[in-house]
Amino acid sequence: MNEIKEILTQQVLELLNDNNTKIIDIRSTDAYNGWKCENEKRGGHIKNAKSLPAKWANYMDWIEIVRSKQILPENNLIIYSYSKEDNQKVANLFLKSAYKNVSVYNNFIPDWSANENLPMEKLARYRNLVSAKWVNQLISGEKPAEYDNDKYIVVHSHYRNRNAYLTGHIPGAIDMDTLALEAPETWNRRSPEELKAALEQHGITADTTVILYGKFMAPDNADDFPGSAAGHIGAIRNAMIMIYAGVKDVRILNGGFQSWKDAGFEITTDDVEKIPVKDFGVQIPANPQIIVDVPQAKEMIKAKDADIVCVRSWPEYIGEVSGYNYIEKKGRIPGAIFGNCGTDAYHMENYRNLDHTVREAQEVAEIWNEVNITPDKHLAFYCGTGWRGSEAWLNAWLMAWPRVSVFDGGWFEWSNDPANPFETGLPK
């Protein structure tokens, strides 16, 4: 019968570059990304480790998740976390699933994270992706890690669905309709003057720390919903526009409201009053490079050091469907690289984990690299109306890729101009 072996630090180091060895980090995605959740000396994960949080072991399709990460029965597995008990539990689950070579590494904090000479990695902008525990500390009056401000606002984002907020939200959170920051006529961000007024109305200045989240639920009429039947993607859309406008410290609750519920924290139905501020504080847009419009998108299509990335489903990309009931034309922008959001216009499963947290960065980077989406180029992500493009942009931005933008007009604006070329069918 196969046994679980305990492995030592030197052995882990020797196996780091072994192609048949999979090092598996079963801590939370927050710890994996870089947060020091147990006051360890260094945040992040062992170089090349895969993220597979122990809580996912409770999912019925756990083994499918494992294999989708290319963790296969023939691999040598090394499992580590903060807890010997968690290591043992997950290791036993692997043994029951016909994995034969399973080891546990129990010295991550005392040995690995404490030794500056041992290789670790972390998400470049991990601090912009916060946990439910971090948010709870903040609203409870504590001083959470990586926060040095004295003013913050928690924003529950939604699209024309205030009932999503009123039926339960994080205590103290205000609500924000995505229409406050984007115009339904074009689905593009609003004018600088309109953005200034909207942000001030919601009590947000350039110096306010803004924490955004949404619920994963369909609105009353999903056919009218631009880009996804999930409120949390609206939070990401709002976050992108806020960064464009000039908010200096924008955070996103990793996993949205689901993470808050999973953590068991208090939920309220209070309708929190918005307290306006007099002045946003900087000229909008402070970061214009984050968004490109049609003229610049056309220049990028011609450029050798730039690419337009289509973050839509395959049926949309090849022109079988437009993806939306209000977009008639089907097809894609000529030369656009397929960025594959997922199954359809209302899902982004290729950029998220099953618990709605942001997908492991190295997995996204590997998938992109296969189709030549690389950080040495200026990349503009687009979808139908900007929502899915914003979420793909977030993945690249969190990795600190230097030139990443959202093509705000997307297929909606491009296809509305009969002078613009388009393609259908398989790409040549």
Sequence and secondary structure as in RCSB ss.txt:
>XXXX:A:sequence
MNEIKEILTQQVLELLNDNNTKIIDIRSTDAYNGWKCENEKRGGHIKNAKSLPAKWANYMDWIEIVRSKQILPEN
NLIIYSYSKEDNQKVANLFLKSAYKNVSVYNNFIPDWSANENLPMEKLARYRNLVSAKWVNQLISGEKPAEYDND
KYIVVHSHYRNRNAYLTGHIPGAIDMDTLALEAPETWNRRSPEELKAALEQHGITADTTVILYGKFMAPDNADDF
PGSAAGHIGAIRNAMIMIYAGVKDVRILNGGFQSWKDAGFEITTDDVEKIPVKDFGVQIPANPQIIVDVPQAKEM
IKAKDADIVCVRSWPEYIGEVSGYNYIEKKGRIPGAIFGNCGTDAYHMENYRNLDHTVREAQEVAEIWNEVNITP
DKHLAFYCGTGWRGSEAWLNAWLMAWPRVSVFDGGWFEWSNDPANPFETGLPK
>XXXX:A:secstr
    EE  HHHHHHHTT TTEEEEE S HHHHHT  TT  SS SEETT EE  GGGGGSTTHHHHHHHTT  TTS
EEEEE S HHHHHHHHHHHHHTT   EEEE  IIIIITT TTS EE  TTGGGEE HHHHHHHHTT   TT   S
 EEEEEEESS HHHHHT B TT EEEEGGGTB TTT SB  HHHHHHHHHHTT  TTSEEEEEE     S GGG 
SS S HHHHHHHHHHHHHHHT SEEEEETTHHHHHHHHT   B         S   S S S GGGEE HHHHHHH
HH TTEEEEE S HHHHTTS  SSTT     B TT EE   SSSTT  GGGB TTS B  HHHHHHHHHHTT  T
TSEEEEE SSSHHHHHHHHHHHHTT SSEEEESSHHHHHHH TTS  B SS  
